[in-house]
């Protein structure tokens, strides 16, 4: 498992700038944890005892409104980390986390991780580049929710799923979860999919989405709300 764990850590954006020596240090403290689908990992406000990298499966990070309505913030795919900010901030998890599939996670205990950072300052310095990437992602998310309407947000999401020459993509989550992730309702998302289909920009076949006109999809993704 060590070789596979090392490969996963290396592809994690948080550790893009880490040296081979850094990676070996991280490998020495991680714990591999396996969870079934629907496993509750932690609650908002709970004391943060560490952070994770997804090795396989998917994890949703979400908030609950006072009336219990779920708002998905992120869907964490393999190779990506989550809950790392919690161990640096006030020491508590800022949201809920739950597995969407059978998942294998790499867990980094807070105490052991901090010991590494204190003893090996270059590891901490190398992480700054990775953390700055998350700040950029949050900035984009806030910009999308503030200045872009649902069709633009959906267009950007579909483009981000595929490579530059991709002609079709597979939604990694349900449309209900996608609606929550995009900050809208299932009904509005369904209407948006239907409108893009009627305009012959995409074709929807369940979770498979064919991209008929990538140029128009890109223009839509870059558009802003009318004021």
C-alpha positions in Angstrom: 0.0 0.0 0.0 3.0 2.4 0.6 3.7 2.8 -3.1 0.1 3.5 -3.9 -0.2 5.9 -1.0 2.9 7.7 -2.1 1.5 8.1 -5.6 -1.7 9.5 -4.3 0.1 12.0 -2.0 2.2 13.1 -5.0 -0.8 13.9 -7.1 -2.6 15.9 -4.3 -2.5 19.6 -5.1 -1.7 20.4 -1.5 1.6 18.7 -1.9 2.5 19.5 -5.5 5.6 21.4 -4.4 6.8 18.8 -1.9 10.2 17.1 -2.3 10.7 13.3 -2.3 12.0 13.7 1.3 8.8 15.6 2.3 6.7 12.8 0.8 8.5 10.1 2.7 7.9 12.1 5.9 4.2 12.3 5.1 4.1 8.6 4.3 5.5 7.8 7.8 2.5 9.3 9.6 -0.5 8.6 7.4 -3.2 6.0 8.3 -5.2 4.3 5.6 -8.9 4.2 6.5 -11.7 2.4 4.6 -15.3 3.5 4.8 -18.6 2.2 3.3 -20.9 4.4 1.2 -22.8 6.9 3.4 -20.3 6.9 6.2 -20.5 10.1 8.3 -16.9 11.3 8.8 -17.2 14.4 11.0 -19.7 17.1 12.0 -19.5 20.9 11.7 -18.0 22.2 14.9 -16.4 19.0 16.0 -12.8 19.1 17.1 -10.5 18.6 14.1 -8.1 15.7 14.8 -6.6 15.6 11.3 -7.2 15.9 7.6 -7.7 13.5 4.7 -6.8 12.7 1.1 -9.2 10.7 -1.0 -7.5 7.6 -2.4 -10.6 6.1 -3.9 -14.3 6.9 -3.8 -15.9 10.3 -3.3 -16.6 12.5 -0.2 -19.1 15.3 0.0 -18.5 18.4 2.2 -21.8 20.1 3.1 -23.6 22.5 5.4 -27.0 22.2 7.0 -29.5 25.1 7.2 -31.5 25.6 10.5 -34.4 23.7 8.9 -32.1 20.8 7.9 -31.7 21.6 4.2 -28.4 20.4 2.8 -26.0 22.6 0.8 -23.1 20.8 -0.8 -19.9 22.9 -0.8 -17.6 20.4 -2.5 -17.4 16.9 -3.9 -13.9 15.6 -3.1 -12.5 13.3 -5.9 -9.6 10.9 -5.6 -6.2 12.6 -5.3 -7.6 15.7 -3.5 -7.5 16.6 0.2 -10.1 18.0 2.6 -10.4 19.4 6.1 -6.7 20.6 6.1 -7.8 24.2 6.9 -9.5 23.1 10.1 -6.3 22.0 11.8 -4.8 25.4 11.2 -7.8 27.6 12.0 -9.8 27.4 15.2 -9.2 23.6 15.4 -12.8 22.7 14.5 -14.3 21.3 11.3 -16.3 24.0 9.5 -18.7 21.7 7.8 -20.0 18.1 7.6 -18.4 15.3 5.6 -19.8 12.0 4.3 -18.7 9.4 1.8 -20.7 9.1 -1.4 -19.2 5.8 -2.4 -17.2 3.0 -0.8 -14.0 5.0 -0.1 -10.4 4.6 0.9 -9.0 7.7 2.7 -5.5 8.7 3.7 -5.7 10.2 7.2 -3.1 12.6 8.6 -3.4 13.0 12.4 -3.1 16.6 13.5 -0.6 16.1 16.3 1.9 14.0 14.2 1.4 16.4 11.2 2.3 19.4 13.3 5.3 17.6 14.7 6.5 17.2 11.2 6.0 20.9 10.3 7.9 22.0 13.5 10.8 19.6 12.8 11.0 20.1 9.0 10.2 23.8 8.1 10.8 23.2 4.4 7.8 21.0 4.3 5.6 23.8 5.7 7.1 26.2 3.1 6.4 23.8 0.3 2.8 23.5 1.4 2.2 27.3 1.0 1.9 26.9 -2.8 -0.7 24.2 -2.4 -2.7 26.2 0.1 -2.7 29.3 -2.2 -4.4 27.1 -4.9 -7.3 26.5 -2.5 -7.7 30.2 -2.0 -7.9 30.7 -5.7 -10.6 28.0 -6.0 -12.6 29.6 -3.2 -12.4 33.0 -4.9 -13.7 31.4 -8.2 -16.5 29.7 -6.3 -17.6 33.0 -4.6 -17.4 34.8 -7.9 -19.6 32.2 -9.7 -22.3 32.3 -7.0 -22.2 36.1 -6.9 -21.9 37.1 -10.5 -22.9 34.1 -12.7 -26.3 32.6 -13.2 -27.1 28.9 -13.1 -26.5 28.2 -16.9 -23.0 29.8 -16.6 -22.2 27.8 -13.5 -23.4 24.6 -15.1 -21.4 25.3 -18.3 -18.2 25.9 -16.3 -18.8 22.7 -14.3 -19.2 20.6 -17.5 -16.1 22.1 -19.0 -14.1 21.5 -15.9 -15.1 17.8 -15.9 -13.4 17.1 -19.2 -10.1 17.7 -21.0 -9.7 20.3 -23.7 -10.7 18.0 -26.5 -13.5 16.2 -24.6 -16.7 15.6 -26.4 -18.6 14.0 -23.6 -18.4 13.9 -19.8 -19.9 11.7 -17.0 -21.4 13.4 -14.0 -19.7 12.0 -10.9 -22.6 12.8 -8.7 -26.4 12.8 -8.8 -28.2 15.7 -10.3 -29.7 16.5 -6.9 -26.2 16.7 -5.5 -25.0 18.7 -8.5 -27.9 21.2 -7.9 -26.8 21.7 -4.3 -23.1 22.0 -5.4 -24.1 24.8 -7.9 -26.2 26.6 -5.4 -29.5 26.1 -7.0 -32.6 23.8 -6.9 -33.1 20.5 -8.7 -36.0 22.1 -10.6 -33.9 25.0 -11.8 -31.0 22.6 -12.8 -33.4 20.4 -14.8 -34.7 23.5 -16.7 -31.2 24.5 -17.4 -30.2 21.2 -18.8 -33.3 21.2 -20.9 -32.6 24.7 -22.2 -29.0 23.8 -23.1 -30.3 20.7 -24.9 -33.0 22.7 -26.8 -30.3 25.1 -27.9 -28.3 22.1 -29.2 -25.3 22.9 -26.9 -25.4 19.5 -25.1 -27.3 16.2 -25.2 -28.3 14.7 -21.9 -28.3 10.9 -21.6 -28.7 10.2 -17.9 -25.4 11.0 -16.3 -23.6 11.1 -19.7 -23.5 14.6 -21.2 -22.4 15.0 -24.8 -20.9 18.4 -25.5 -22.2 19.4 -29.0 -20.9 22.9 -29.1 -17.9 23.5 -26.8 -17.3 27.0 -28.1 -20.8 28.1 -27.1 -20.5 26.3 -23.8 -17.3 28.2 -23.1 -18.9 31.5 -24.0 -21.8 30.7 -21.6 -19.3 29.8 -18.8 -17.6 33.2 -19.2 -20.8 35.2 -19.2 -22.1 37.2 -16.2 -25.5 37.9 -14.8 -27.5 40.7 -16.5 -28.0 43.6 -14.2 
